Amino acid sequence: MGGGCLPHSRSAGALLPQTCARELIAVMDLTVPSTENAALSSRGRTRVSNRLETFADLLDMARAEQDRPRLLFVFAAAELPGDASAAQQASFASGEGGALAPVLCVDKAPDEIESFAELEAESRRTNTHWDIVFVAALPGRAGIAPNADEAVQPMRLMVEAIKSGRIAEFLAVDRRGDLVQLSRA
C-alpha cells in the first residue's frame, strides 16, 4: 500500500498534506523532454509527446518493468510570492505565472492506481487545491519493488527539488491528466 510523506504519521495509501523537507530523487527512464521551470504558465504548457503520451502509458510502463518501481507523486499549487510586482500579480490573476509549491504527496505501487481519475478523486478528498502533479519512479531491485518506508527519503528529495525549481527530472501532469512540459513564464 502507498504511504504519504509525513515523517511520523504514515497513512497507507492515503494522500497527505505536504510537510516534508525538500530533496532530490533518482527516476526511472521515462524519456521526457528536459525542461527548466519554477513557474506555471498556461502559455508555457505544451503536451509531452515522446514514448509517454498519457498517464495510462506511464502506469503501463511502470507495471511492465521487471524491477517493479514505486511511483512518487508530489502535487503542487501555483502561488504568488509575497514580493510580486504589480505586473506579476496581474499575470497571476489571469491564470499565468506564479511559483509551484508542493502541497500533497503520496507514494504508490503501480498496481495501486487504476487510473488518473482515481488518483485525482483521491486528491479531491483532501480538500487541498493543486495545479500540477509531479511524478517520479523509485526503481526496484532484483525484481523486488521498494516499500512505502523506502520511499520516504526519496520523496523528501523530490519535494526539495520541486521547491527549488529543479523539475526537469520529473513528469508533470495537469488536473485533466494530460502530460505537460512546463516552462518559465
C-alpha positions in Angstrom: 0.0 0.0 0.0 1.1 3.5 -0.6 2.1 6.0 2.0 2.4 9.7 2.4 5.5 11.7 3.3 4.7 12.8 6.8 7.7 11.6 8.8 5.9 10.2 11.9 2.3 9.7 10.9 2.3 7.5 7.8 -1.1 6.5 6.4 -1.0 3.6 4.0 -2.3 4.6 0.6 -3.5 8.0 1.6 -2.7 11.4 0.2 -1.3 13.6 2.9 -0.7 17.3 3.3 2.9 18.0 2.4 5.1 18.7 5.5 8.3 17.1 4.3 11.7 18.6 3.9 12.9 19.1 0.3 15.4 16.8 -1.6 16.2 15.0 -4.9 15.4 11.6 -6.4 16.6 9.0 -8.9 14.0 8.3 -11.5 13.2 5.5 -14.0 14.0 6.3 -17.7 10.8 7.9 -18.8 12.3 9.7 -21.9 10.6 13.0 -21.1 12.0 16.2 -22.7 14.2 18.3 -20.3 12.6 21.5 -19.0 13.8 24.2 -16.7 11.0 25.6 -14.5 9.9 27.4 -11.4 6.6 28.8 -12.7 3.3 27.7 -14.1 2.1 29.4 -17.2 -0.9 28.4 -19.4 1.0 29.8 -22.3 4.1 27.8 -21.3 2.5 24.4 -21.2 2.9 22.0 -24.1 1.8 18.4 -24.4 4.7 15.9 -24.0 4.8 13.6 -26.9 7.6 11.1 -26.6 7.2 7.5 -25.6 4.7 8.6 -23.0 1.5 10.1 -24.4 -0.9 9.6 -21.4 -0.9 8.9 -17.7 -2.1 5.4 -18.6 1.1 4.9 -20.7 3.0 5.8 -17.5 1.1 3.2 -15.5 1.5 0.6 -18.2 5.3 1.3 -18.5 5.7 1.1 -14.7 3.7 -2.2 -14.4 5.8 -3.7 -17.2 9.2 -3.0 -15.5 10.9 -6.2 -14.4 12.2 -4.4 -11.3 8.9 -3.0 -10.2 9.2 0.7 -9.3 7.3 2.6 -6.7 5.7 5.8 -8.1 6.1 9.0 -6.2 3.6 11.8 -6.6 4.0 15.4 -5.4 1.0 17.7 -6.0 1.9 21.4 -6.4 -0.1 24.5 -6.4 0.7 27.8 -8.1 1.2 30.6 -5.7 2.2 34.2 -5.9 5.4 35.2 -4.0 4.9 37.9 -1.4 7.2 40.3 -3.1 5.5 40.0 -6.5 5.3 43.1 -8.7 2.0 44.6 -9.8 2.6 43.1 -13.3 3.3 39.7 -11.8 0.1 40.0 -9.6 -2.0 40.9 -12.7 -0.5 38.0 -14.7 -1.2 35.6 -11.8 -4.8 36.9 -11.5 -5.3 36.0 -15.2 -4.1 32.4 -14.6 -0.4 32.7 -15.5 2.9 32.7 -13.7 3.5 32.1 -10.0 5.8 29.6 -8.2 4.9 26.0 -7.8 4.7 24.9 -4.1 4.3 21.3 -3.0 1.0 20.7 -1.1 0.4 17.0 -1.1 2.5 13.9 -1.6 1.9 10.1 -1.9 3.8 7.1 -3.0 2.1 4.1 -4.5 2.9 0.8 -6.3 1.7 1.0 -9.9 -0.9 -1.7 -9.2 -2.5 0.5 -6.5 -3.5 3.1 -9.1 -6.3 2.2 -11.6 -6.3 5.5 -13.5 -5.5 9.2 -13.2 -9.2 9.8 -12.5 -8.9 7.6 -9.4 -5.8 9.5 -8.2 -7.4 12.9 -8.9 -10.6 11.8 -7.0 -8.4 10.7 -4.0 -6.7 14.2 -4.1 -10.1 15.9 -4.0 -11.0 14.2 -0.8 -8.1 16.1 0.9 -9.8 19.5 0.1 -6.3 20.8 -0.9 -6.0 22.7 -4.2 -3.3 21.7 -6.6 -2.4 22.6 -10.2 0.3 20.1 -11.3 1.3 16.7 -10.0 5.0 15.7 -10.5 5.7 12.0 -10.9 8.9 10.1 -10.4 9.7 6.4 -10.0 11.8 4.8 -7.4 13.3 1.7 -9.1 13.1 -1.7 -7.6 16.0 -4.1 -7.3 16.3 -7.8 -8.3 12.6 -8.0 -9.1 11.5 -6.5 -5.7 9.6 -3.3 -5.5 10.5 -0.7 -2.9 8.1 -0.5 0.0 6.5 2.7 1.4 9.2 3.1 4.1 11.9 3.0 1.4 10.1 5.8 -0.4 10.2 8.4 2.5 13.7 9.8 1.8 13.4 9.9 -2.0 10.0 11.6 -1.6 11.7 14.3 0.6 14.4 14.7 -2.0 11.7 15.1 -4.7 9.9 17.7 -2.7 13.1 19.7 -2.1 13.9 19.6 -5.9 10.4 20.9 -6.7 10.7 23.7 -4.1 14.0 24.7 -5.7 12.5 24.7 -9.2 14.5 21.7 -10.3 11.8 19.8 -12.0 13.3 18.6 -15.3 13.7 15.1 -13.9 10.0 14.7 -13.2 7.0 14.0 -15.3 4.4 16.8 -14.9 0.7 16.1 -15.2 -2.1 18.7 -15.1 -5.5 18.3 -13.4 -7.0 16.9 -16.6 -4.5 14.1 -16.6 -2.5 15.5 -19.5 1.2 15.2 -19.5 2.7 18.6 -19.8 6.0 20.3 -20.2 6.4 23.4 -18.1 8.5 26.4 -19.0 9.5 29.7 -17.3 6.8 32.3 -17.7 
